[in-house]
Amino acid sequence: MKFPILAMLTATTTLCSAASAQTNFHIKQIIIAGDVNVNATAINNKGSIVGTLYAGITDDPSGIEIDGTTVTTLPLPQASYGALNPMAINQNGDILGWARGSFLGIAQTFLLQGGAYNPAYQQVVIEPGQYAADFLPDPMGLTNTDKIFFNTVFGLSDPVGTSYGKPPNFHHAPDEGRFTVLQSIDEAGTVVGTSFSFSGIHTMFAGSGKTFVTITPPGSTNTLGGYQSNKGAIAGSYVDASRTYHGFVYQAGNYTSFDMPEAAANIAVTGINNAGRVVGRYAAASNGKIHAFLYNGSTVSSFGLYNSTDNVAVALNDRGIMVVARQIAGEKPSYESYRVICSGTGC
């Protein structure tokens, strides 16, 4: 099904943290057929966006692709499936995600190519009867050569397994007895992720096969994140001994740290593109309000203002176009999504 997209335009201007010139963020809320309850999850270099549309608070989400001014509802893999959750789209237009049958039923990954599902990519991510509210298979990743990664829900005692590569030759990241989550994959098949103990210590790692290295910025007592570009750059955040949060980029053995425009109570990196632009969110230490941010390699600009209880994710493509998804806290899923274009020296 295809129908037109309706958009509401708002605009904000912010001051770069380390520059005197202003940076403008042109923000359009994504509204589909009058419905604002859209959760955008990814954007490719052609500007195509994938995500979910919640037509009603009791309904299963519909998977959608937004291409320019046209929105396409994605077909379900099976008639018995109700919820479709697209998580990634590559430059060929292939779409990776997961689909679920009943509320507590089995959930499986899918790869949609040219309107048809590739059965080789159908993998179980949630077992029948496993309640997965806290351990959904998110994020997931897809390359232009259809290498993928996903995280698998097993149970609360052994909550997540990792898989990456191309079927049937999937690999698994070492968990070292910890809770381990993959967060990105590059065209070479290298994955980056985070492992952590239930005591709260986080460790970032990168590698493939049997060769993995730990990513630890100087001064870090806790390292979070794990997003990488195809240029070998890895981005994340860390906490130092004074409990101060910083963002960082690691490349070729070198670490570059960056800070938010104001003191941050936490920082979460959610993406980096091949130009080295880093995006994510942070909570202001002064009032807990959440902001999206863009780091251009030298300065950090913030935009948007969200409630402290919201979950905010930012994705971007290599053209610097961003999508921001805001999950509003509450008993039922409620989302707002925006398409964002930056102009000015901070971009």
MARSE-802037 format. One record per residue (C-alpha): residue in three letters; x, y, z. Coordinates in steps of 0.05 Angstrom, whole numbers, padded with zeros to 5 digits, always signed. Example, Ala and Ser with C-alpha at 12.3 -4.5 7.8 and 13.67 -1.06 7.14 Angstrom:
2
ALA+00246-00090+00156SER+00273-00021+00143
END
This chain:
347
MET+00000+00000+00000LYS+00025+00069-00017PHE+00000+00136+00008PRO+00027+00207+00011ILE+00069+00232+00069LEU+00048+00296+00104ALA+00102+00336+00140MET+00101+00392+00191LEU+00160+00439+00189THR+00192+00469+00251ALA+00260+00502+00256THR+00311+00511+00311THR+00378+00546+00315THR+00433+00527+00363LEU+00502+00553+00378CYS+00562+00507+00368SER+00599+00490+00431ALA+00667+00510+00405ALA+00651+00561+00351SER+00620+00630+00346ALA+00582+00617+00282GLN+00511+00592+00286THR+00488+00525+00261ASN+00417+00515+00236PHE+00378+00451+00240HIS+00319+00446+00193ILE+00271+00397+00225LYS+00210+00366+00192GLN+00165+00321+00233ILE+00144+00258+00196ILE+00069+00254+00194ILE+00037+00198+00153ALA-00036+00206+00132GLY-00048+00250+00193ASP-00014+00201+00241VAL+00046+00226+00281ASN+00060+00159+00315VAL+00120+00141+00271ASN+00185+00108+00294ALA+00238+00120+00241THR+00298+00073+00250ALA+00346+00083+00191ILE+00362+00124+00129ASN+00405+00107+00069ASN+00445+00152+00023LYS+00387+00159-00025GLY+00346+00188+00031SER+00299+00128+00038ILE+00276+00120+00110VAL+00249+00056+00143GLY+00212+00048+00208THR+00145+00031+00239LEU+00077+00064+00240TYR+00030+00054+00299ALA-00039+00067+00273GLY-00070+00055+00342ILE-00043+00044+00411THR-00069-00028+00413ASP-00048-00045+00342ASP+00015-00081+00319PRO+00062-00035+00282SER+00064-00034+00207GLY+00132-00033+00173ILE+00140+00026+00126GLU+00190+00054+00076ILE+00189+00129+00062ASP+00218+00147-00007GLY+00212+00221-00021THR+00138+00237-00013THR+00114+00165-00019VAL+00104+00117+00038THR+00100+00042+00025THR+00072-00007+00075LEU+00117-00068+00075PRO+00086-00137+00066LEU+00086-00187+00123PRO+00132-00247+00116GLN+00075-00294+00136ALA+00000-00285+00144SER+00005-00304+00218TYR+00053-00247+00232GLY+00026-00182+00259ALA+00084-00138+00279LEU+00137-00117+00228ASN+00198-00078+00252PRO+00246-00054+00197MET+00313-00035+00229ALA+00362-00021+00172ILE+00364-00004+00098ASN+00424-00008+00052GLN+00440+00032-00011ASN+00408-00022-00054GLY+00342-00014-00018ASP+00346-00081+00018ILE+00312-00078+00086LEU+00331-00117+00148GLY+00287-00124+00209TRP+00248-00171+00253ALA+00176-00195+00254ARG+00134-00225+00309GLY+00073-00270+00308SER+00031-00265+00371PHE+00047-00221+00431LEU+00089-00275+00464GLY+00102-00315+00401ILE+00164-00330+00361ALA+00201-00272+00328GLN+00247-00278+00268THR+00294-00235+00227PHE+00277-00218+00155LEU+00312-00190+00094LEU+00266-00158+00043GLN+00297-00152-00027GLY+00258-00124-00085GLY+00192-00137-00051ALA+00208-00210-00035TYR+00235-00242+00029ASN+00300-00281+00026PRO+00289-00345+00067ALA+00363-00353+00082TYR+00359-00293+00128GLN+00302-00319+00170GLN+00331-00331+00239VAL+00296-00339+00306VAL+00310-00280+00353ILE+00257-00293+00406GLU+00235-00362+00427PRO+00160-00378+00436GLY+00136-00354+00504GLN+00198-00311+00518TYR+00177-00243+00544ALA+00224-00195+00509ALA+00202-00126+00531ASP+00271-00110+00559PHE+00313-00149+00509LEU+00288-00134+00439PRO+00334-00151+00380ASP+00352-00078+00370PRO+00397-00053+00340MET+00407-00093+00277GLY+00455-00078+00220LEU+00458-00088+00145THR+00515-00075+00095ASN+00510-00063+00020THR+00532-00135+00008ASP+00478-00161+00055LYS+00523-00177+00113ILE+00481-00170+00176PHE+00484-00173+00251PHE+00429-00185+00302ASN+00422-00201+00376THR+00382-00261+00400VAL+00338-00266+00462PHE+00347-00332+00499GLY+00324-00318+00570LEU+00337-00276+00631SER+00393-00321+00656ASP+00429-00319+00588PRO+00395-00260+00555VAL+00429-00245+00490GLY+00468-00282+00437THR+00501-00248+00378SER+00503-00267+00304TYR+00538-00233+00246GLY+00559-00248+00174LYS+00519-00279+00117PRO+00478-00342+00123PRO+00492-00398+00133ASN+00560-00377+00159PHE+00543-00335+00219HIS+00595-00319+00272HIS+00586-00300+00345ALA+00622-00248+00386PRO+00656-00272+00449ASP+00614-00257+00510GLU+00667-00272+00563GLY+00611-00290+00611ARG+00580-00221+00603PHE+00517-00192+00572THR+00540-00175+00501VAL+00505-00134+00447LEU+00529-00119+00376GLN+00516-00048+00352SER+00546-00041+00282ILE+00578-00077+00223ASP+00620-00050+00166GLU+00627-00074+00094ALA+00688-00116+00112GLY+00646-00154+00163THR+00678-00124+00225VAL+00630-00116+00283VAL+00632-00069+00342GLY+00593-00077+00406THR+00590-00072+00481SER+00595-00125+00535PHE+00579-00111+00607SER+00572-00146+00673PHE+00511-00139+00717SER+00554-00097+00764GLY+00549-00043+00710ILE+00619-00043+00680HIS+00617-00034+00604THR+00671-00054+00554MET+00672-00037+00480PHE+00702-00087+00430ALA+00714-00091+00355GLY+00735-00147+00308SER+00713-00208+00270GLY+00725-00283+00270LYS+00772-00299+00328THR+00806-00231+00330PHE+00776-00178+00375VAL+00806-00118+00409THR+00781-00076+00467ILE+00768-00002+00454THR+00786+00038+00517PRO+00796+00113+00512PRO+00850+00141+00559GLY+00821+00156+00627SER+00759+00115+00616THR+00728+00077+00674ASN+00667+00055+00634THR+00661+00054+00558LEU+00595+00052+00521GLY+00572+00049+00449GLY+00603+00018+00388TYR+00584+00050+00321GLN+00632+00049+00262SER+00640+00077+00192ASN+00667+00041+00131LYS+00729+00086+00137GLY+00753+00051+00200ALA+00728+00102+00251ILE+00692+00078+00314ALA+00650+00124+00358GLY+00624+00117+00429SER+00623+00150+00497TYR+00659+00140+00563VAL+00660+00161+00636ASP+00724+00184+00670ALA+00744+00178+00743SER+00709+00243+00761ARG+00643+00215+00733THR+00646+00263+00673TYR+00618+00238+00607HIS+00654+00248+00541GLY+00643+00226+00469PHE+00701+00197+00429VAL+00724+00173+00360TYR+00776+00119+00353GLN+00815+00108+00288ALA+00882+00075+00272GLY+00902+00072+00345ASN+00884+00145+00360TYR+00829+00171+00405THR+00796+00239+00397SER+00749+00261+00454PHE+00693+00312+00448ASP+00645+00343+00498MET+00573+00367+00495PRO+00555+00441+00494GLU+00537+00435+00568ALA+00552+00388+00626ALA+00521+00320+00610ALA+00491+00269+00658ASN+00501+00216+00604ILE+00519+00211+00530ALA+00497+00157+00480VAL+00527+00155+00411THR+00479+00123+00360GLY+00515+00132+00293ILE+00575+00154+00253ASN+00579+00163+00177ASN+00637+00157+00128ALA+00651+00232+00133GLY+00664+00223+00208ARG+00601+00258+00232VAL+00577+00229+00298VAL+00506+00233+00324GLY+00471+00213+00388ARG+00437+00241+00449TYR+00455+00268+00517ALA+00419+00288+00581ALA+00435+00356+00609ALA+00463+00352+00680SER+00426+00415+00700ASN+00354+00391+00687GLY+00357+00321+00656LYS+00327+00344+00590ILE+00350+00304+00530HIS+00382+00335+00468ALA+00403+00305+00402PHE+00474+00323+00381LEU+00518+00326+00319TYR+00595+00324+00323ASN+00628+00346+00259GLY+00700+00327+00277SER+00716+00391+00313THR+00652+00420+00345VAL+00589+00394+00376SER+00520+00424+00363SER+00456+00404+00399PHE+00385+00407+00375GLY+00316+00385+00399LEU+00291+00385+00470TYR+00258+00323+00499ASN+00233+00297+00565SER+00283+00263+00611THR+00243+00198+00608ASP+00242+00195+00531ASN+00286+00148+00491VAL+00317+00187+00434ALA+00356+00156+00376VAL+00391+00191+00318ALA+00412+00160+00252LEU+00447+00193+00193ASN+00471+00178+00122ASP+00535+00198+00086ARG+00501+00261+00060GLY+00492+00285+00131ILE+00416+00278+00131MET+00391+00254+00199VAL+00328+00222+00227VAL+00310+00229+00300ALA+00262+00181+00334ARG+00232+00197+00401GLN+00198+00144+00442ILE+00153+00178+00492ALA+00150+00144+00559GLY+00082+00114+00576GLU+00042+00051+00582LYS+00030+00045+00506PRO+00081+00057+00451SER+00082+00129+00429TYR+00133+00158+00380GLU+00152+00220+00342SER+00202+00222+00285TYR+00236+00278+00249ARG+00278+00288+00186VAL+00335+00336+00201ILE+00382+00375+00155CYS+00439+00416+00183SER+00466+00480+00152GLY+00524+00523+00176THR+00595+00514+00200GLY+00577+00463+00254CYS+00554+00412+00203
END
